[in-house]
Amino acid sequence: MITDIVNIKYVNEFVSIAGKGPICEGIDMFLNSVEDYLGNCLSYFNKKGFEEAGKELHKIKGAASSIGLTRVSAKAKEIELELLKERDTYGLNSRVMELREIILADTKELRNFVMTLSGM
């Protein structure tokens, strides 16, 4: 359900003020950046740079929130906290794959939702 993945109120307000274009641009920017963040996260993790890996997840959390992706933001935060707690025993690779799938699905749903709204 869209309300589980998108902050409907935030997106509606954003589109009513700025139109559809800026939020669609934000989605594109997010998608362009997120693979770098995920790659950096895994790289830091493999070098046992757990705090640095956590910072990359934190970037994803913030970027997702800025475009209204609540489920992605929550999942990135969850993984960040688990990583920092478990450190080298954490199964980060499988969690990153899970996060990637959620990101792709949720950005598609967000874009579809935005296109249903009135505004430029």
Backbone torsions as a table, in degrees:
resi	resn	phi	psi	omega
1	MET	NA	138.3	-174.8
2	ILE	-58.1	-34.3	-178.9
3	THR	-68.2	-16.5	177.4
4	ASP	-82.7	-17.4	-174.3
5	ILE	-119.0	-20.4	-175.0
6	VAL	-126.8	139.7	172.6
7	ASN	-79.6	90.9	-173.3
8	ILE	-57.5	-46.7	-177.9
9	LYS	-60.1	-46.7	-179.6
10	TYR	-61.1	-47.8	-177.6
11	VAL	-65.1	-43.0	177.3
12	ASN	-59.0	-45.9	179.8
13	GLU	-64.6	-43.0	-179.8
14	PHE	-60.0	-49.2	-178.8
15	VAL	-65.7	-37.1	179.9
16	SER	-66.4	-28.2	179.7
17	ILE	-87.9	-48.7	-170.2
18	ALA	-107.7	-12.6	-176.2
19	GLY	89.7	177.8	-177.1
20	LYS	-74.8	-32.6	-174.4
21	GLY	-53.5	-52.9	-177.5
22	PRO	-62.1	-36.6	-179.8
23	ILE	-73.7	-34.7	175.1
24	CYS	-65.8	-38.7	174.7
25	GLU	-63.5	-38.8	177.2
26	GLY	-62.9	-39.3	176.9
27	ILE	-62.2	-45.9	179.4
28	ASP	-62.0	-44.5	178.7
29	MET	-61.8	-42.0	178.3
30	PHE	-60.3	-48.8	-179.6
31	LEU	-63.5	-34.6	178.0
32	ASN	-69.8	-31.2	-177.0
33	SER	-90.4	-31.3	-168.8
34	VAL	-64.1	-34.7	178.9
35	GLU	-65.3	-37.1	175.4
36	ASP	-63.3	-44.8	179.2
37	TYR	-60.2	-44.2	-179.7
38	LEU	-66.1	-42.7	177.9
39	GLY	-62.4	-44.2	177.2
40	ASN	-62.2	-41.2	179.6
41	CYS	-57.9	-49.8	-179.9
42	LEU	-65.0	-38.6	179.1
43	SER	-63.2	-48.3	177.9
44	TYR	-61.2	-42.8	-179.3
45	PHE	-59.7	-44.2	-179.4
46	ASN	-65.4	-22.6	177.2
47	LYS	-96.1	9.6	-178.0
48	LYS	63.7	27.4	173.9
49	GLY	-92.0	71.9	-171.9
50	PHE	-66.5	-39.7	178.3
51	GLU	-65.1	-42.0	178.8
52	GLU	-64.4	-40.5	176.7
53	ALA	-61.6	-41.9	177.9
54	GLY	-62.2	-36.8	178.5
55	LYS	-64.3	-35.2	177.5
56	GLU	-66.3	-40.4	175.8
57	LEU	-65.3	-36.3	178.3
58	HIS	-64.3	-37.1	176.1
59	LYS	-61.9	-41.9	178.8
60	ILE	-62.9	-43.6	179.4
61	LYS	-57.2	-48.7	-178.8
62	GLY	-66.8	-43.2	-179.8
63	ALA	-64.4	-40.4	178.6
64	ALA	-64.2	-43.0	178.9
65	SER	-61.4	-36.4	-176.0
66	SER	-66.8	-18.4	177.0
67	ILE	-113.4	7.6	173.6
68	GLY	90.9	14.3	-179.8
69	LEU	-88.6	86.6	-174.4
70	THR	-69.6	-39.4	-178.7
71	ARG	-68.5	-41.4	178.2
72	VAL	-62.5	-44.9	179.8
73	SER	-60.2	-46.5	-179.8
74	ALA	-64.3	-40.5	-179.6
75	LYS	-67.1	-41.4	178.0
76	ALA	-62.9	-41.0	177.9
77	LYS	-63.9	-44.2	179.0
78	GLU	-58.4	-47.7	-179.4
79	ILE	-65.3	-41.3	178.4
80	GLU	-58.0	-48.6	-178.1
81	LEU	-65.9	-41.3	177.6
82	GLU	-63.0	-44.0	179.9
83	LEU	-59.1	-47.7	-177.2
84	LEU	-68.2	-24.8	178.3
85	LYS	-81.7	-46.7	-172.9
86	GLU	-90.4	-25.0	178.6
87	ARG	52.8	-122.3	-170.5
88	ASP	-70.7	-6.5	176.0
89	THR	-94.2	-0.7	-174.9
90	TYR	-78.9	139.6	176.8
91	GLY	-88.0	68.6	-172.7
92	LEU	-66.1	-38.1	-176.6
93	ASN	-56.3	-47.1	-178.9
94	SER	-68.6	-33.5	179.1
95	ARG	-70.6	-35.5	177.4
96	VAL	-67.3	-40.8	177.2
97	MET	-61.8	-41.7	177.6
98	GLU	-62.3	-45.0	179.6
99	LEU	-63.2	-41.0	178.1
100	ARG	-57.9	-45.4	-179.9
101	GLU	-62.4	-42.5	178.9
102	ILE	-64.6	-42.6	179.4
103	ILE	-58.9	-47.9	-178.7
104	LEU	-63.0	-44.6	-179.6
105	ALA	-66.3	-44.8	-174.1
106	ASP	-73.5	-35.4	177.2
107	THR	-67.1	-35.5	176.4
108	LYS	-64.0	-45.3	179.1
109	GLU	-63.8	-40.9	178.7
110	LEU	-62.3	-46.6	-179.9
111	ARG	-61.2	-43.4	178.2
112	ASN	-61.5	-42.5	179.1
113	PHE	-62.9	-46.3	-180.0
114	VAL	-57.2	-40.8	-177.9
115	MET	-67.2	-19.2	177.7
116	THR	-83.3	-13.2	-176.8
117	LEU	-81.8	152.9	174.8
118	SER	-81.6	150.8	-177.4
119	GLY	131.3	166.5	-176.0
120	MET	-82.8	NA	NA
